[in-house]
Amino acid sequence: AEKSWKDKGNEAFAAKKWAVAIQMYTKGIAEDGKNHILYSNRSAAWLKMNKPIKALEDAEQCVQLQKDWAKGYYRKGCALFELTRYSEAVDELKKAVSYAPNDKEIRSKLTEARENCKPLSILNHQPFFIRQKTNILNPNFLLLTR
Protein backbone atom coordinates (compact mmCIF):
# COMPACT_ATOMS: atom_id res chain seq x y z
CA ALA A 1 0.00 0.00 0.00
CA GLU A 2 1.12 3.54 -0.72
CA LYS A 3 2.28 5.62 2.23
CA SER A 4 -0.03 8.39 3.39
CA TRP A 5 1.08 12.02 3.52
CA LYS A 6 0.97 11.66 7.31
CA ASP A 7 3.37 8.69 7.22
CA LYS A 8 5.70 10.54 4.85
CA GLY A 9 5.56 13.60 7.12
CA ASN A 10 6.29 11.48 10.20
CA GLU A 11 9.30 9.90 8.48
CA ALA A 12 10.68 13.34 7.59
CA PHE A 13 9.99 14.56 11.14
CA ALA A 14 11.85 11.59 12.62
CA ALA A 15 14.78 12.42 10.34
CA LYS A 16 14.66 16.05 11.60
CA LYS A 17 13.73 17.28 8.10
CA TRP A 18 11.21 19.76 9.44
CA ALA A 19 10.52 21.65 6.20
CA VAL A 20 9.88 18.40 4.31
CA ALA A 21 7.59 17.22 7.11
CA ILE A 22 5.61 20.47 6.85
CA GLN A 23 5.24 19.98 3.07
CA MET A 24 3.94 16.44 3.56
CA TYR A 25 1.45 17.41 6.29
CA THR A 26 0.32 20.36 4.15
CA LYS A 27 -0.39 18.03 1.23
CA GLY A 28 -2.32 15.78 3.59
CA ILE A 29 -4.36 18.75 4.86
CA ALA A 30 -5.12 19.76 1.26
CA GLU A 31 -6.69 16.31 0.74
CA ASP A 32 -8.33 16.02 4.16
CA GLY A 33 -8.83 19.36 5.89
CA LYS A 34 -10.66 17.73 8.81
CA ASN A 35 -7.70 15.57 9.95
CA HIS A 36 -6.77 17.00 13.36
CA ILE A 37 -3.62 14.83 13.60
CA LEU A 38 -2.11 16.46 10.51
CA TYR A 39 -2.58 19.90 12.09
CA SER A 40 -1.08 18.66 15.36
CA ASN A 41 1.96 17.18 13.63
CA ARG A 42 2.48 20.25 11.46
CA SER A 43 2.24 22.42 14.59
CA ALA A 44 5.07 20.39 16.13
CA ALA A 45 7.15 20.79 12.98
CA TRP A 46 6.57 24.57 12.90
CA LEU A 47 7.83 24.77 16.50
CA LYS A 48 10.98 22.86 15.54
CA MET A 49 11.56 25.55 12.88
CA ASN A 50 11.08 28.34 15.44
CA LYS A 51 7.80 29.48 13.94
CA PRO A 52 5.62 29.63 17.05
CA ILE A 53 2.87 31.78 15.50
CA LYS A 54 2.31 29.24 12.72
CA ALA A 55 2.53 26.46 15.32
CA LEU A 56 -0.19 28.19 17.35
CA GLU A 57 -2.45 28.60 14.30
CA ASP A 58 -2.22 24.88 13.53
CA ALA A 59 -2.74 23.93 17.18
CA GLU A 60 -5.87 26.10 17.30
CA GLN A 61 -7.17 24.42 14.15
CA CYS A 62 -6.44 21.01 15.69
CA VAL A 63 -8.39 21.88 18.86
CA GLN A 64 -11.31 23.19 16.78
CA LEU A 65 -11.50 19.86 14.93
CA GLN A 66 -10.99 17.64 17.99
CA LYS A 67 -12.04 19.31 21.24
CA ASP A 68 -11.40 16.38 23.59
CA TRP A 69 -7.89 15.39 22.51
CA ALA A 70 -5.05 16.12 24.94
CA LYS A 71 -2.35 16.52 22.32
CA GLY A 72 -4.10 19.44 20.62
CA TYR A 73 -4.08 21.44 23.86
CA TYR A 74 -0.49 20.33 24.48
CA ARG A 75 0.56 21.69 21.07
CA LYS A 76 -1.28 24.93 21.80
CA GLY A 77 0.39 25.19 25.20
CA CYS A 78 3.84 24.59 23.73
CA ALA A 79 3.31 27.26 21.06
CA LEU A 80 2.08 29.80 23.64
CA PHE A 81 5.07 28.91 25.83
CA GLU A 82 7.49 29.71 22.98
CA LEU A 83 5.66 33.01 22.48
CA THR A 84 6.34 33.69 26.22
CA ARG A 85 2.56 33.77 26.85
CA TYR A 86 3.06 31.64 29.94
CA SER A 87 -0.23 32.08 31.78
CA GLU A 88 -2.17 31.20 28.60
CA ALA A 89 0.14 28.22 28.14
CA VAL A 90 -0.71 27.07 31.68
CA ASP A 91 -4.45 27.23 30.86
CA GLU A 92 -4.07 25.11 27.72
CA LEU A 93 -1.72 22.62 29.37
CA LYS A 94 -4.21 22.21 32.24
CA LYS A 95 -6.83 21.22 29.65
CA ALA A 96 -4.34 18.75 28.14
CA VAL A 97 -3.74 17.21 31.58
CA SER A 98 -7.49 16.87 32.14
CA TYR A 99 -7.70 14.63 29.04
CA ALA A 100 -4.43 12.77 29.69
CA PRO A 101 -3.77 12.78 33.45
CA ASN A 102 -0.89 10.26 33.26
CA ASP A 103 1.07 11.92 30.45
CA LYS A 104 4.45 12.88 31.96
CA GLU A 105 5.50 15.04 29.00
CA ILE A 106 2.41 17.22 29.36
CA ARG A 107 2.77 17.44 33.15
CA SER A 108 6.41 18.52 32.98
CA LYS A 109 5.57 21.23 30.40
CA LEU A 110 2.79 22.48 32.70
CA THR A 111 5.25 22.69 35.61
CA GLU A 112 7.73 24.57 33.41
CA ALA A 113 5.03 27.03 32.28
CA ARG A 114 3.93 27.61 35.89
CA GLU A 115 7.55 28.29 36.93
CA ASN A 116 7.81 30.93 34.23
CA CYS A 117 4.71 32.70 35.54
CA LYS A 118 6.14 33.28 39.01
CA PRO A 119 8.75 36.08 38.81
CA LEU A 120 6.42 38.27 36.77
CA SER A 121 3.58 37.98 39.24
CA ILE A 122 5.81 39.12 42.13
CA LEU A 123 7.11 42.28 40.50
CA ASN A 124 5.20 43.38 37.46
CA HIS A 125 2.00 44.48 39.15
CA GLN A 126 3.75 47.48 40.68
CA PRO A 127 4.55 50.74 38.93
CA PHE A 128 7.99 50.87 37.38
CA PHE A 129 9.52 53.37 39.85
CA ILE A 130 8.56 51.21 42.85
CA ARG A 131 9.79 48.11 41.05
CA GLN A 132 13.20 49.77 40.64
CA LYS A 133 13.52 50.20 44.40
CA THR A 134 11.95 46.94 45.52
CA ASN A 135 13.35 44.51 43.01
CA ILE A 136 14.50 41.78 45.39
CA LEU A 137 15.68 39.75 42.42
CA ASN A 138 18.18 42.48 41.56
CA PRO A 139 21.62 41.65 43.02
CA ASN A 140 22.26 45.39 43.46
CA PHE A 141 19.16 45.75 45.63
CA LEU A 142 21.08 46.15 48.87
CA LEU A 143 23.46 48.67 47.32
CA LEU A 144 20.57 50.73 45.96
CA THR A 145 18.69 50.95 49.25
CA ARG A 146 21.55 52.09 51.53
C-alpha positions in Angstrom: 0.0 0.0 0.0 1.1 3.5 -0.7 2.3 5.6 2.2 0.0 8.4 3.4 1.1 12.0 3.5 1.0 11.7 7.3 3.4 8.7 7.2 5.7 10.5 4.9 5.6 13.6 7.1 6.3 11.5 10.2 9.3 9.9 8.5 10.7 13.3 7.6 10.0 14.6 11.1 11.8 11.6 12.6 14.8 12.4 10.3 14.7 16.0 11.6 13.7 17.3 8.1 11.2 19.8 9.4 10.5 21.7 6.2 9.9 18.4 4.3 7.6 17.2 7.1 5.6 20.5 6.8 5.2 20.0 3.1 3.9 16.4 3.6 1.5 17.4 6.3 0.3 20.4 4.2 -0.4 18.0 1.2 -2.3 15.8 3.6 -4.4 18.8 4.9 -5.1 19.8 1.3 -6.7 16.3 0.7 -8.3 16.0 4.2 -8.8 19.4 5.9 -10.7 17.7 8.8 -7.7 15.6 9.9 -6.8 17.0 13.4 -3.6 14.8 13.6 -2.1 16.5 10.5 -2.6 19.9 12.1 -1.1 18.7 15.4 2.0 17.2 13.6 2.5 20.2 11.5 2.2 22.4 14.6 5.1 20.4 16.1 7.2 20.8 13.0 6.6 24.6 12.9 7.8 24.8 16.5 11.0 22.9 15.5 11.6 25.6 12.9 11.1 28.3 15.4 7.8 29.5 13.9 5.6 29.6 17.0 2.9 31.8 15.5 2.3 29.2 12.7 2.5 26.5 15.3 -0.2 28.2 17.4 -2.4 28.6 14.3 -2.2 24.9 13.5 -2.7 23.9 17.2 -5.9 26.1 17.3 -7.2 24.4 14.2 -6.4 21.0 15.7 -8.4 21.9 18.9 -11.3 23.2 16.8 -11.5 19.9 14.9 -11.0 17.6 18.0 -12.0 19.3 21.2 -11.4 16.4 23.6 -7.9 15.4 22.5 -5.0 16.1 24.9 -2.3 16.5 22.3 -4.1 19.4 20.6 -4.1 21.4 23.9 -0.5 20.3 24.5 0.6 21.7 21.1 -1.3 24.9 21.8 0.4 25.2 25.2 3.8 24.6 23.7 3.3 27.3 21.1 2.1 29.8 23.6 5.1 28.9 25.8 7.5 29.7 23.0 5.7 33.0 22.5 6.3 33.7 26.2 2.6 33.8 26.8 3.1 31.6 29.9 -0.2 32.1 31.8 -2.2 31.2 28.6 0.1 28.2 28.1 -0.7 27.1 31.7 -4.5 27.2 30.9 -4.1 25.1 27.7 -1.7 22.6 29.4 -4.2 22.2 32.2 -6.8 21.2 29.6 -4.3 18.7 28.1 -3.7 17.2 31.6 -7.5 16.9 32.1 -7.7 14.6 29.0 -4.4 12.8 29.7 -3.8 12.8 33.5 -0.9 10.3 33.3 1.1 11.9 30.5 4.4 12.9 32.0 5.5 15.0 29.0 2.4 17.2 29.4 2.8 17.4 33.2 6.4 18.5 33.0 5.6 21.2 30.4 2.8 22.5 32.7 5.3 22.7 35.6 7.7 24.6 33.4 5.0 27.0 32.3 3.9 27.6 35.9 7.6 28.3 36.9 7.8 30.9 34.2 4.7 32.7 35.5 6.1 33.3 39.0 8.7 36.1 38.8 6.4 38.3 36.8 3.6 38.0 39.2 5.8 39.1 42.1 7.1 42.3 40.5 5.2 43.4 37.5 2.0 44.5 39.1 3.8 47.5 40.7 4.5 50.7 38.9 8.0 50.9 37.4 9.5 53.4 39.8 8.6 51.2 42.8 9.8 48.1 41.1 13.2 49.8 40.6 13.5 50.2 44.4 12.0 46.9 45.5 13.4 44.5 43.0 14.5 41.8 45.4 15.7 39.7 42.4 18.2 42.5 41.6 21.6 41.7 43.0 22.3 45.4 43.5 19.2 45.8 45.6 21.1 46.1 48.9 23.5 48.7 47.3 20.6 50.7 46.0 18.7 50.9 49.2 21.5 52.1 51.5 
